[in-house]
Amino acid sequence: LLTIDDIFPRLDEPPQLEILRSHLFGEGRLTEKAALKIIEETAAIFKSENNLIELEAPITGALN
């Protein structure tokens, strides 16, 4: 099991993505705390980003 300390050795630094990637590609598992931290940090990033493109009219084109 990969722990939160394996992925985030220091909380003020980014996660160790290569360690996480190679572990998951090898079908490794995460502790619940590690999985929840990844989910929470990812959700915070998604919430901080705009998800709407503002365009000026007129907009034309085919809807297929």
PyRosetta script that sets phi, psi and omega in degrees:
from pyrosetta import init, pose_from_sequence

init()
pose = pose_from_sequence("LLTIDDIFPRLDEPPQLEILRSHLFGEGRLTEKAALKIIEETAAIFKSENNLIELEAPITGALN")
pose.set_psi(1, 133.9)
pose.set_omega(1, 175.8)
pose.set_phi(2, -88.4)
pose.set_psi(2, 129.2)
pose.set_omega(2, -175.9)
pose.set_phi(3, -99.7)
pose.set_psi(3, 170.5)
pose.set_omega(3, 178.5)
pose.set_phi(4, -62.2)
pose.set_psi(4, -33.8)
pose.set_omega(4, 178.6)
pose.set_phi(5, -70.3)
pose.set_psi(5, -28.8)
pose.set_omega(5, 176.8)
pose.set_phi(6, -69.9)
pose.set_psi(6, -38.1)
pose.set_omega(6, -175.8)
pose.set_phi(7, -85.4)
pose.set_psi(7, -39.3)
pose.set_omega(7, -178.6)
pose.set_phi(8, -120.9)
pose.set_psi(8, 76.1)
pose.set_omega(8, -178.0)
pose.set_phi(9, -61.6)
pose.set_psi(9, -32.2)
pose.set_omega(9, 174.5)
pose.set_phi(10, -130.9)
pose.set_psi(10, 128.8)
pose.set_omega(10, -174.7)
pose.set_phi(11, -67.9)
pose.set_psi(11, -19.3)
pose.set_omega(11, -179.9)
pose.set_phi(12, -91.3)
pose.set_psi(12, 6.5)
pose.set_omega(12, 179.4)
pose.set_phi(13, -119.9)
pose.set_psi(13, 159.0)
pose.set_omega(13, 178.1)
pose.set_phi(14, -64.1)
pose.set_psi(14, 161.1)
pose.set_omega(14, 179.4)
pose.set_phi(15, -67.5)
pose.set_psi(15, 157.8)
pose.set_omega(15, 177.2)
pose.set_phi(16, -82.0)
pose.set_psi(16, 86.0)
pose.set_omega(16, -172.3)
pose.set_phi(17, -66.0)
pose.set_psi(17, -36.3)
pose.set_omega(17, -179.8)
pose.set_phi(18, -65.3)
pose.set_psi(18, -39.4)
pose.set_omega(18, 177.5)
pose.set_phi(19, -63.4)
pose.set_psi(19, -47.1)
pose.set_omega(19, 179.6)
pose.set_phi(20, -62.8)
pose.set_psi(20, -46.6)
pose.set_omega(20, -178.2)
pose.set_phi(21, -60.7)
pose.set_psi(21, -49.3)
pose.set_omega(21, -177.8)
pose.set_phi(22, -66.3)
pose.set_psi(22, -35.0)
pose.set_omega(22, 178.4)
pose.set_phi(23, -65.2)
pose.set_psi(23, -45.1)
pose.set_omega(23, -178.6)
pose.set_phi(24, -71.1)
pose.set_psi(24, -36.8)
pose.set_omega(24, 176.9)
pose.set_phi(25, -63.7)
pose.set_psi(25, -28.9)
pose.set_omega(25, 175.9)
pose.set_phi(26, -85.1)
pose.set_psi(26, 14.4)
pose.set_omega(26, 179.9)
pose.set_phi(27, 62.1)
pose.set_psi(27, 31.8)
pose.set_omega(27, 176.1)
pose.set_phi(28, -74.9)
pose.set_psi(28, 164.6)
pose.set_omega(28, -177.8)
pose.set_phi(29, -114.0)
pose.set_psi(29, 160.7)
pose.set_omega(29, 178.4)
pose.set_phi(30, -114.1)
pose.set_psi(30, 154.4)
pose.set_omega(30, 170.5)
pose.set_phi(31, -71.3)
pose.set_psi(31, 160.5)
pose.set_omega(31, 179.9)
pose.set_phi(32, -61.2)
pose.set_psi(32, -40.8)
pose.set_omega(32, 180.0)
pose.set_phi(33, -62.4)
pose.set_psi(33, -40.4)
pose.set_omega(33, 179.6)
pose.set_phi(34, -66.0)
pose.set_psi(34, -44.0)
pose.set_omega(34, 179.6)
pose.set_phi(35, -62.8)
pose.set_psi(35, -43.6)
pose.set_omega(35, -179.8)
pose.set_phi(36, -65.3)
pose.set_psi(36, -38.2)
pose.set_omega(36, 178.2)
pose.set_phi(37, -64.6)
pose.set_psi(37, -41.9)
pose.set_omega(37, 177.9)
pose.set_phi(38, -62.4)
pose.set_psi(38, -44.9)
pose.set_omega(38, 179.8)
pose.set_phi(39, -62.8)
pose.set_psi(39, -45.3)
pose.set_omega(39, -178.3)
pose.set_phi(40, -64.3)
pose.set_psi(40, -43.2)
pose.set_omega(40, -179.9)
pose.set_phi(41, -68.7)
pose.set_psi(41, -37.4)
pose.set_omega(41, 177.4)
pose.set_phi(42, -66.2)
pose.set_psi(42, -43.2)
pose.set_omega(42, 178.4)
pose.set_phi(43, -60.8)
pose.set_psi(43, -40.0)
pose.set_omega(43, 178.9)
pose.set_phi(44, -63.2)
pose.set_psi(44, -39.2)
pose.set_omega(44, 177.9)
pose.set_phi(45, -65.6)
pose.set_psi(45, -46.9)
pose.set_omega(45, 179.9)
pose.set_phi(46, -61.6)
pose.set_psi(46, -39.6)
pose.set_omega(46, -179.6)
pose.set_phi(47, -67.7)
pose.set_psi(47, -28.7)
pose.set_omega(47, -177.8)
pose.set_phi(48, -82.1)
pose.set_psi(48, -14.8)
pose.set_omega(48, -178.3)
pose.set_phi(49, -94.2)
pose.set_psi(49, 144.9)
pose.set_omega(49, 175.4)
pose.set_phi(50, -66.5)
pose.set_psi(50, 141.4)
pose.set_omega(50, 178.4)
pose.set_phi(51, -123.2)
pose.set_psi(51, 19.5)
pose.set_omega(51, -179.9)
pose.set_phi(52, -134.1)
pose.set_psi(52, 132.1)
pose.set_omega(52, 176.4)
pose.set_phi(53, -97.8)
pose.set_psi(53, 123.7)
pose.set_omega(53, 178.9)
pose.set_phi(54, -95.1)
pose.set_psi(54, 121.2)
pose.set_omega(54, -179.6)
pose.set_phi(55, -122.9)
pose.set_psi(55, 154.2)
pose.set_omega(55, 177.0)
pose.set_phi(56, -95.0)
pose.set_psi(56, 144.2)
pose.set_omega(56, 178.4)
pose.set_phi(57, -75.6)
pose.set_psi(57, 155.7)
pose.set_omega(57, 0.7)
pose.set_phi(58, -87.3)
pose.set_psi(58, 148.5)
pose.set_omega(58, 175.3)
pose.set_phi(59, -116.6)
pose.set_psi(59, 124.3)
pose.set_omega(59, -178.8)
pose.set_phi(60, -124.6)
pose.set_psi(60, 156.7)
pose.set_omega(60, 177.7)
pose.set_phi(61, 156.8)
pose.set_psi(61, 172.0)
pose.set_omega(61, -178.5)
pose.set_phi(62, -90.7)
pose.set_psi(62, 140.9)
pose.set_omega(62, 172.7)
pose.set_phi(63, -103.0)
pose.set_psi(63, 108.0)
pose.set_omega(63, -178.2)
pose.set_phi(64, -107.7)
pose.dump_pdb("model.pdb")
